[in-house]
Amino acid sequence: MSKSQNSFIKNQKAKKKMLKKKEKEERRKERQENNNKGGELSDMMAYVDEFGNILSEPPEPKVEKKDEKKDASLPRPRT
């Protein structure tokens, strides 16, 4: 009689183990489908403007005007 109980208990443990394994596999597949890590690089980039504000898109390039008077007053090297 103890032999039949042992095999019954073994079968029950095996069934529980298989159920756990299937549930774990389903959870793993669900996590992989809903995974949003590793998105596009442009989504992860952050830019800082001249005032220190964080922006999601790059700030417009600043156009600097050259003063010609400053350039004229600089000494030129001899060649």
Distance bins in CASP14 RR format, pairs under 12 A and 6 or more apart:
PFRMAT RR
TARGET T0000
AUTHOR 0000-0000-0000
RMODE 2
METHOD distances of the structure
MODEL  1
1 7 0 0 0 0 0 1 0 0 0 0 0
1 8 0 0 0 0 0 1 0 0 0 0 0
2 8 0 0 0 0 0 1 0 0 0 0 0
2 9 0 0 0 0 0 1 0 0 0 0 0
3 9 0 0 0 0 0 1 0 0 0 0 0
3 10 0 0 0 0 0 1 0 0 0 0 0
4 10 0 0 0 0 0 1 0 0 0 0 0
4 11 0 0 0 0 0 1 0 0 0 0 0
5 11 0 0 0 0 0 1 0 0 0 0 0
5 12 0 0 0 0 0 1 0 0 0 0 0
6 12 0 0 0 0 0 1 0 0 0 0 0
6 13 0 0 0 0 0 1 0 0 0 0 0
7 13 0 0 0 0 0 1 0 0 0 0 0
7 14 0 0 0 0 0 1 0 0 0 0 0
8 14 0 0 0 0 0 1 0 0 0 0 0
8 15 0 0 0 0 0 1 0 0 0 0 0
9 15 0 0 0 0 0 1 0 0 0 0 0
9 16 0 0 0 0 0 1 0 0 0 0 0
10 16 0 0 0 0 0 1 0 0 0 0 0
10 17 0 0 0 0 0 1 0 0 0 0 0
11 17 0 0 0 0 0 1 0 0 0 0 0
11 18 0 0 0 0 0 1 0 0 0 0 0
12 18 0 0 0 0 0 1 0 0 0 0 0
12 19 0 0 0 0 0 1 0 0 0 0 0
13 19 0 0 0 0 0 1 0 0 0 0 0
13 20 0 0 0 0 0 1 0 0 0 0 0
14 20 0 0 0 0 0 1 0 0 0 0 0
14 21 0 0 0 0 0 1 0 0 0 0 0
15 21 0 0 0 0 0 1 0 0 0 0 0
15 22 0 0 0 0 0 1 0 0 0 0 0
16 22 0 0 0 0 0 1 0 0 0 0 0
16 23 0 0 0 0 0 1 0 0 0 0 0
17 23 0 0 0 0 0 1 0 0 0 0 0
17 24 0 0 0 0 0 1 0 0 0 0 0
18 24 0 0 0 0 0 1 0 0 0 0 0
18 25 0 0 0 0 0 1 0 0 0 0 0
19 25 0 0 0 0 0 1 0 0 0 0 0
19 26 0 0 0 0 0 1 0 0 0 0 0
20 26 0 0 0 0 0 1 0 0 0 0 0
20 27 0 0 0 0 0 1 0 0 0 0 0
21 27 0 0 0 0 0 1 0 0 0 0 0
21 28 0 0 0 0 0 1 0 0 0 0 0
22 28 0 0 0 0 0 1 0 0 0 0 0
22 29 0 0 0 0 0 1 0 0 0 0 0
23 29 0 0 0 0 0 1 0 0 0 0 0
23 30 0 0 0 0 0 1 0 0 0 0 0
24 30 0 0 0 0 0 1 0 0 0 0 0
24 31 0 0 0 0 0 1 0 0 0 0 0
25 31 0 0 0 0 0 1 0 0 0 0 0
25 32 0 0 0 0 0 1 0 0 0 0 0
26 32 0 0 0 0 0 1 0 0 0 0 0
26 33 0 0 0 0 0 1 0 0 0 0 0
27 33 0 0 0 0 0 1 0 0 0 0 0
27 34 0 0 0 0 0 1 0 0 0 0 0
28 34 0 0 0 0 0 1 0 0 0 0 0
28 35 0 0 0 0 0 1 0 0 0 0 0
29 35 0 0 0 0 0 1 0 0 0 0 0
31 37 0 0 0 0 0 1 0 0 0 0 0
36 43 0 0 0 0 1 0 0 0 0 0 0
36 44 0 0 0 0 0 1 0 0 0 0 0
37 43 0 0 0 0 0 1 0 0 0 0 0
37 44 0 0 0 0 0 1 0 0 0 0 0
38 44 1 0 0 1 0 0 0 0 0 0 0
39 45 0 0 0 0 0 1 0 0 0 0 0
42 56 0 0 0 0 1 0 0 0 0 0 0
42 57 0 0 0 0 1 0 0 0 0 0 0
42 58 0 0 0 0 1 0 0 0 0 0 0
43 56 0 0 0 0 1 0 0 0 0 0 0
43 57 0 0 0 0 0 1 0 0 0 0 0
44 56 0 0 0 0 0 1 0 0 0 0 0
45 54 0 0 0 0 0 1 0 0 0 0 0
45 55 0 0 0 0 1 0 0 0 0 0 0
45 56 1 0 0 1 0 0 0 0 0 0 0
45 57 0 0 0 0 1 0 0 0 0 0 0
45 58 0 0 0 0 1 0 0 0 0 0 0
46 52 0 0 0 0 0 1 0 0 0 0 0
46 53 0 0 0 0 0 1 0 0 0 0 0
46 54 1 0 1 0 0 0 0 0 0 0 0
46 55 1 0 0 1 0 0 0 0 0 0 0
46 56 1 0 0 1 0 0 0 0 0 0 0
46 57 0 0 0 0 1 0 0 0 0 0 0
46 58 0 0 0 0 0 1 0 0 0 0 0
46 59 0 0 0 0 0 1 0 0 0 0 0
47 53 0 0 0 0 1 0 0 0 0 0 0
47 54 1 0 0 1 0 0 0 0 0 0 0
47 55 1 0 1 0 0 0 0 0 0 0 0
47 56 1 0 0 1 0 0 0 0 0 0 0
47 57 1 0 0 1 0 0 0 0 0 0 0
47 58 1 0 1 0 0 0 0 0 0 0 0
47 59 1 0 0 1 0 0 0 0 0 0 0
47 60 0 0 0 0 0 1 0 0 0 0 0
47 61 0 0 0 0 0 1 0 0 0 0 0
48 54 1 0 1 0 0 0 0 0 0 0 0
48 55 1 0 0 1 0 0 0 0 0 0 0
48 56 0 0 0 0 0 1 0 0 0 0 0
48 57 0 0 0 0 0 1 0 0 0 0 0
48 58 0 0 0 0 0 1 0 0 0 0 0
48 59 0 0 0 0 1 0 0 0 0 0 0
49 55 1 0 1 0 0 0 0 0 0 0 0
49 56 0 0 0 0 0 1 0 0 0 0 0
49 57 0 0 0 0 0 1 0 0 0 0 0
49 58 0 0 0 0 1 0 0 0 0 0 0
49 59 1 0 1 0 0 0 0 0 0 0 0
49 60 0 0 0 0 1 0 0 0 0 0 0
49 61 0 0 0 0 0 1 0 0 0 0 0
49 62 0 0 0 0 1 0 0 0 0 0 0
50 59 1 0 0 1 0 0 0 0 0 0 0
50 60 0 0 0 0 0 1 0 0 0 0 0
50 61 0 0 0 0 0 1 0 0 0 0 0
50 62 1 0 0 1 0 0 0 0 0 0 0
50 64 0 0 0 0 0 1 0 0 0 0 0
51 59 0 0 0 0 1 0 0 0 0 0 0
51 62 0 0 0 0 0 1 0 0 0 0 0
52 59 0 0 0 0 0 1 0 0 0 0 0
53 59 0 0 0 0 1 0 0 0 0 0 0
65 71 0 0 0 0 0 1 0 0 0 0 0
66 72 0 0 0 0 0 1 0 0 0 0 0
66 74 0 0 0 0 0 1 0 0 0 0 0
67 73 0 0 0 0 1 0 0 0 0 0 0
67 74 0 0 0 0 0 1 0 0 0 0 0
68 74 0 0 0 0 0 1 0 0 0 0 0
END
